Amino acid sequence: MATCCSASTTQTQGRKIRVLLVEDEAIHRAVARAVLKAVGGVELDEAENGAEAVRRVRERGTSGGAYDLILTDRQMPVMDGHEATRQIRALGVMTPIVGVSSDCLGADVDAFIKAGANDFAPKPLSKEKLDRILTKFGLA
């Protein structure tokens, strides 16, 4: 499912930033979609599990059509966010990956980082959290 957010305040080199949202819960996808739309300038793809995310990343490649940011949940059916992150990194993809999860104890955050994520944000995703993430990775 691809959704394009229409505002144009967040761009990388004059184009919309491409974000992959990996989340199995419809309500969390809806919240993230609204936050990304509020920030603007985002082309959003969604995957409902880690296996689908790995497939989408593989299809996009590591250049021209590659994602600028991946936001992933931890607990999902088929493949969780940790394993998806490991597999995406094994493809040689250096795109920033941010774990976004309700599981936010120190050990949970460390597990995401050890899997290859660059950062972590506790749910729910908010405009402030997203602004921080975009700024940190030079996408704002």
Contact map, one row per residue, 1 for C-alpha under 8 A:
11100000000000000000000000000000000000000000111000000000000000000000000000000000000000000000000000000000000000000000000000000000000000000000
11110000000000000000000000000000000000000011110000000000000000000000000000000000000000000000000000000000000000000000000000000000000000000000
11111000000000000000000000000000000000000011110000000000000000000000000000000000000000000000000000000000000000000000000000000000000000000000
01111100000000000000000000000000000000000111000000000000000000000000000000000000000000000000000000000000000000000000000000000000000000000000
00111110000000000000000000000000000110011111000000000000000000000000000000000000000000000000000000000000000000000000000000000000000000000000
00011111000000000000000000000000000010011100000000000000000000000000000000000000000000000000000000000000000000000000000000000000000000000000
00001111100000000000000000000000000011111100000000000000000000000000000000000000000000000000000000000000000000000000000000000000000000000000
00000111111000010000000000000000000000011100000000000000000000000000000000000000000000000000000000000000000000000000000000000000000000000000
00000011111000000000000000000000000000111000000000000000000000000000000000000000000000000000000000000000000000000000000000000000000000000000
00000001111100011000000000000000000000111100000000000000000000000000000000000000000000000000000000000000000000000000000000000000000000000011
00000001111111111000000000000000000000001100000000000000000000000000000000000000000000000000000000000000000000000000000000000000000000000011
00000000011111111000000000000000000000000000000000000000000000000000000000000000000000000000000000000000000000000000000000000000000000000011
00000000001111100000000000000000000000000000000000000000000000000000000000000000000000000000000000000000000000000000000000000000000000000000
00000000001111110000000000000000000000000000000000000000000000000000000000000000000000000000000000000000000000000000000000000000000000000000
00000000001111111000000000000000000000001000000000000000000000000000000000000000000000000000000000000000000000000000000000000000000000000000
00000001011101111100000000000000000000001110000000000000000000000000000000000000000000000000000000000000000000000000000000000000000000000000
00000000011100111110000000000000000000001110000000000000000000000011100000000000000000000000000000000000000000000000000000000000000000000010
00000000000000011111000000000000000000000111100000000000000000000111100000000000000000000000000000000000000000000000000000000000000000000000
00000000000000001111100000000000000000000111100000000000000000000011111000000000000000000000000000000000000000000000000000000000000000000000
00000000000000000111110000000000000000000001111000001000000000000010111000000000000000000000000000000000000000000000000000000000000000000000
00000000000000000011111000001000000000000001111000000000000000000000011100000000000000000000000000000000000000000000000000000000000000000000
00000000000000000001111100000000000000000000011111001000000000000000011110000000100000000000000000000000000000000000000000000000000000000000
00000000000000000000111111011000000000000000011110000000000000000000000110010000000000000000000000000000000000000000000000000000000000000000
00000000000000000000011111011000000000000000001110000000000000000000000010011000000000000000000000000000000000000000000000000000000000000000
00000000000000000000001111111000000000000000000100000000000000000000000000000000000000000000000000000000000000000000000000000000000000000000
00000000000000000000001111111100000000000000000000000000000000000000000000000000000000000000000000000000000000000000000000000000000000000000
00000000000000000000000011111110000000000000000000000000000000000000000000000000000000000000000000000000000000000000000000000000000000000000
00000000000000000000001111111111000000000000000000000000000000000000000000000000000000000000000000000000000000000000000000010000000000000000
00000000000000000000101111111111100000000000010000000000000000000000000000000000000000000000000000000000000000000000000000000000000000000000
00000000000000000000000001111111110000000000000000000000000000000000000000000000000000000000000000000000000000000000000000000000000000000000
00000000000000000000000000111111111000000000000000000000000000000000000000000000000000000000000000000000000000000000000000011000000000000000
00000000000000000000000000011111111100000000000000000000000000000000000000000000000000000000000000000000000000000000000000001100000000000000
00000000000000000000000000001111111110000001000000000000000000000000000000000000000000000000000000000000000000000000000000000000000000000000
00000000000000000000000000000111111111000000000000000000000000000000000000000000000000000000000000000000000000000000000000000000000000000000
00000000000000000000000000000011111111100000000000000000000000000000000000000000000000000000000000000000000000000000000000001110010000000000
00001000000000000000000000000001111111110100000000000000000000000000000000000000000000000000000000000000000000000000000000000010010000000000
00001110000000000000000000000000111111111100000000000000000000000000000000000000000000000000000000000000000000000000000000000000000000000000
00000010000000000000000000000000011111110000000000000000000000000000000000000000000000000000000000000000000000000000000000000010000000000000
00000010110000000000000000000000001111111100000000000000000000000000000000000000000000000000000000000000000000000000000000000010001000000000
00001111110000000000000000000000000111111100000000000000000000000000000000000000000000000000000000000000000000000000000000000000000000000000
00001111111000111000000000000000000010111110000000000000000000000000000000000000000000000000000000000000000000000000000000000000000000000000
00011111011000011110000000000000000110111111000000000000000000000000000000000000000000000000000000000000000000000000000000000000000000000000
01111000000000011110000000000000000000001111100000000000000000000000000000000000000000000000000000000000000000000000000000000000000000000000
01111000000000000111100000000000100000000111110000000000000000000000000000000000000000000000000000000000000000000000000000000000000000000000
11100000000000000111100000000000000000000011111000000000000000000000000000000000000000000000000000000000000000000000000000000000000000000000
11100000000000000001111000001000000000000001111100000000000000000000000000000000000000000000000000000000000000000000000000000000000000000000
10000000000000000001111100000000000000000000111111011001000000000000000000000000000000000000000000000000000000000000000000000000000000000000
00000000000000000000011110000000000000000000011111011000000000000000000000010000000000000000000000000000000000000000000000000000000000000000
00000000000000000000011100000000000000000000001111111000000000000000000000011111100000000000000000000000000000000000000000000000000000000000
00000000000000000000010000000000000000000000001111111100000000000000000000011111101100000000000000000000000000000000000000000000000000000000
00000000000000000000000000000000000000000000000011111110000000000000000000000110000100000000000000000000000000000000000000000000000000000000
00000000000000000000000000000000000000000000001111111111000000000000000000000000000000000000000000000000000000000000000000000000000000000000
00000000000000000001010000000000000000000000001111111111100000000000000000000000000100000000000000000000000000000000000000000000000000000000
00000000000000000000000000000000000000000000000001111111110000000000000000000000000100110000000000000000000000000000000000000000000000000000
00000000000000000000000000000000000000000000000000111111111000000000000000000000000000000000000000000000000000000000000000000000000000000000
00000000000000000000000000000000000000000000001000011111111100000000000000000000000000000000000000000000000000000000000000000000000000000000
00000000000000000000000000000000000000000000000000001111111110000110000000000000000000010000000000000000000000000000000000000000000000000000
00000000000000000000000000000000000000000000000000000111111110000000000000000000000000010010000000000000000000000000000000000000000000000000
00000000000000000000000000000000000000000000000000000011111110000000000000000000000000000000000000000000000000000000000000000000000000000000
00000000000000000000000000000000000000000000000000000001111111101110000000000000000000000000000000000000000000000000000000000000000000000000
00000000000000000000000000000000000000000000000000000000111111111100000000000000000000000000000000000000000000000000000000000000000000000000
00000000000000000000000000000000000000000000000000000000000111111100000000000000000000000001100000000000000000000000000000000000000000000000
00000000000000000000000000000000000000000000000000000000000111111100000000000000000000000000000000000000000000000000000000000000000000000000
00000000000000000000000000000000000000000000000000000000000011111100000000000000000000000000000000000000000000000000000000000000000000000000
00000000000000000000000000000000000000000000000000000000000111111110000000000000000000000000000000000000000000000000000000000000000000000000
00000000000000000100000000000000000000000000000000000000100111111111000000000000000000000000000000000000000000000000000000000000000000000000
00000000000000001111000000000000000000000000000000000000100100001111110000000000000000000000001000000000000000000000000000000000000000000000
00000000000000001110000000000000000000000000000000000000000000000111110000000000000000000000001100000000000000000000000000000000000000000010
00000000000000001111000000000000000000000000000000000000000000000011111000000000000000000000001111000000000000000000000000000000000000000000
00000000000000000011110000000000000000000000000000000000000000000011111100000000000000000000001111000000000000000000000000000000000000000000
00000000000000000011110000000000000000000000000000000000000000000000111110000000000000000000000011110000000000000000000000000000000000000000
00000000000000000000111000000000000000000000000000000000000000000000011111000000100000000000000011111000000000000000000000000000000000000000
00000000000000000000011100000000000000000000000000000000000000000000001111110001100000000000000000111000000000000000000000000000000000000000
00000000000000000000000000000000000000000000000000000000000000000000000111110001110000000000000000111010000000000000000000000000000000000000
00000000000000000000000000000000000000000000000000000000000000000000000011111001100000000000000000000000000000000000000000000000000000000000
00000000000000000000001100000000000000000000000111000000000000000000000011111111100000000000000000000000000000000000000000000000000000000000
00000000000000000000000100000000000000000000000011000000000000000000000000111111000000000000000000000000000000000000000000000000000000000000
00000000000000000000000000000000000000000000000011100000000000000000000000011111000000000000000000000000000000000000000000000000000000000000
00000000000000000000000000000000000000000000000011100000000000000000000000011111101100000000000000000000000000000000000000000000000000000000
00000000000000000000000000000000000000000000000011000000000000000000000011111111111100000000000000000000000000000000000000000000000000000000
00000000000000000000010000000000000000000000000011000000000000000000000111110011111110000000000000100000000000010000000000000000000000000000
00000000000000000000000000000000000000000000000000000000000000000000000001000001111111000000000000000000000000110010000000000000000000000000
00000000000000000000000000000000000000000000000001000000000000000000000000000011111111100000000000000000000000000010000000000000000000000000
00000000000000000000000000000000000000000000000001101100000000000000000000000011111111110000000000000000000000000000000000000000000000000000
00000000000000000000000000000000000000000000000000000000000000000000000000000000111111111000000010000000000000000011100000000000000000000000
00000000000000000000000000000000000000000000000000000000000000000000000000000000011111111100000000000000000000000011000000000000000000000000
00000000000000000000000000000000000000000000000000000100000000000000000000000000001111111110000000000000000000000000000000000000000000000000
00000000000000000000000000000000000000000000000000000100110000000000000000000000000111111111100000000000000000000000000000000000000000000000
00000000000000000000000000000000000000000000000000000000000000000000000000000000000011111111110000000000000000000001000000000000000000000000
00000000000000000000000000000000000000000000000000000000000000000000000000000000000001111111100000000000000000000000000000000000000000000000
00000000000000000000000000000000000000000000000000000000010000000000000000000000000000111111100000000000000000000000000000000000000000000000
00000000000000000000000000000000000000000000000000000000000001000000000000000000000000011111110000000000000000000000000000000000000000000000
00000000000000000000000000000000000000000000000000000000000001000000000000000000000000011111111000000000000000000000000000000000000000000000
00000000000000000000000000000000000000000000000000000000000000000000000000000000000000001001111100000000000000000000000000000000000000000000
00000000000000000000000000000000000000000000000000000000000000000011110000000000000000000000111110000000000000000000000000000000000000000000
00000000000000000000000000000000000000000000000000000000000000000001110000000000000000000000011111000000000000000000110000000000000000001000
00000000000000000000000000000000000000000000000000000000000000000000111100000000000010000000001111100000000000000001111000000000000000000000
00000000000000000000000000000000000000000000000000000000000000000000111100000000000000000000000111110000000000000000111110000000000000000000
00000000000000000000000000000000000000000000000000000000000000000000001111000000100000000000000011111000000010010000101110000000000000000000
00000000000000000000000000000000000000000000000000000000000000000000001111000000000000000000000001111100000000000000000111111000000000000000
00000000000000000000000000000000000000000000000000000000000000000000000111000000000000000000000000111111000000000000000111110000000000000000
00000000000000000000000000000000000000000000000000000000000000000000000000000000000000000000000000011111000000000000000001110000000000000000
00000000000000000000000000000000000000000000000000000000000000000000000001000000000000000000000000001111100110000000000001000000000000000000
00000000000000000000000000000000000000000000000000000000000000000000000000000000000000000000000000001111111110000000000001000000000000000000
00000000000000000000000000000000000000000000000000000000000000000000000000000000000000000000000000000011111110000000000000000000000000000000
00000000000000000000000000000000000000000000000000000000000000000000000000000000000000000000000000000001111111000000000000000000000000000000
00000000000000000000000000000000000000000000000000000000000000000000000000000000000000000000000000000001111111100000000000000000000000000000
00000000000000000000000000000000000000000000000000000000000000000000000000000000000000000000000000000011111111110000000000000000000000000000
00000000000000000000000000000000000000000000000000000000000000000000000000000000000000000000000000100011111111111000000100000000000000000000
00000000000000000000000000000000000000000000000000000000000000000000000000000000000000000000000000000000011111111100000000000000000000000000
00000000000000000000000000000000000000000000000000000000000000000000000000000000010000000000000000000000001111111110000000000000000000000000
00000000000000000000000000000000000000000000000000000000000000000000000000000000110000000000000000100000000111111111100100000000000000000000
00000000000000000000000000000000000000000000000000000000000000000000000000000000000000000000000000000000000011111111111100000000000000000000
00000000000000000000000000000000000000000000000000000000000000000000000000000000000000000000000000000000000001111111100000000000000000000000
00000000000000000000000000000000000000000000000000000000000000000000000000000000011011000000000000000000000000111111100000000000000000000000
00000000000000000000000000000000000000000000000000000000000000000000000000000000000011001000000010000000000000011111110000000000000000000000
00000000000000000000000000000000000000000000000000000000000000000000000000000000000010000000000111100000000000011111111100000000000000000000
00000000000000000000000000000000000000000000000000000000000000000000000000000000000000000000000111000000000000001001111100000000000000000000
00000000000000000000000000000000000000000000000000000000000000000000000000000000000000000000000011100000000000001000111110000000000000000000
00000000000000000000000000000000000000000000000000000000000000000000000000000000000000000000000001111000000010011000111111000000000000000000
00000000000000000000000000000000000000000000000000000000000000000000000000000000000000000000000001111000000000000000001111101000100000000000
00000000000000000000000000000000000000000000000000000000000000000000000000000000000000000000000000011111000000000000000111111000000000000000
00000000000000000000000000000000000000000000000000000000000000000000000000000000000000000000000000011100000000000000000011111000000000000000
00000000000000000000000000010010000000000000000000000000000000000000000000000000000000000000000000011100000000000000000001111100000000000000
00000000000000000000000000000011001000000000000000000000000000000000000000000000000000000000000000010000000000000000000011111110110000000000
00000000000000000000000000000001001000000000000000000000000000000000000000000000000000000000000000000000000000000000000000011111110000000000
00000000000000000000000000000000001101100000000000000000000000000000000000000000000000000000000000000000000000000000000000001111111000000000
00000000000000000000000000000000000000000000000000000000000000000000000000000000000000000000000000000000000000000000000000000111111100000000
00000000000000000000000000000000000000000000000000000000000000000000000000000000000000000000000000000000000000000000000010001111111110000000
00000000000000000000000000000000001100000000000000000000000000000000000000000000000000000000000000000000000000000000000000001111111111000000
00000000000000000000000000000000000000100000000000000000000000000000000000000000000000000000000000000000000000000000000000000011111111100001
00000000000000000000000000000000000000000000000000000000000000000000000000000000000000000000000000000000000000000000000000000001111111110000
00000000000000000000000000000000000000000000000000000000000000000000000000000000000000000000000000000000000000000000000000000000111111111000
00000000000000000000000000000000000000000000000000000000000000000000000000000000000000000000000000000000000000000000000000000000011111111111
00000000000000000000000000000000000000000000000000000000000000000000000000000000000000000000000000000000000000000000000000000000001111111111
00000000000000000000000000000000000000000000000000000000000000000000000000000000000000000000000000000000000000000000000000000000000111111110
00000000000000000000000000000000000000000000000000000000000000000000000000000000000000000000000100000000000000000000000000000000000011111111
00000000000000000000000000000000000000000000000000000000000000000000000000000000000000000000000000000000000000000000000000000000000001111111
00000000011100001000000000000000000000000000000000000000000000000001000000000000000000000000000000000000000000000000000000000000000001111111
00000000011100000000000000000000000000000000000000000000000000000000000000000000000000000000000000000000000000000000000000000000001001101111
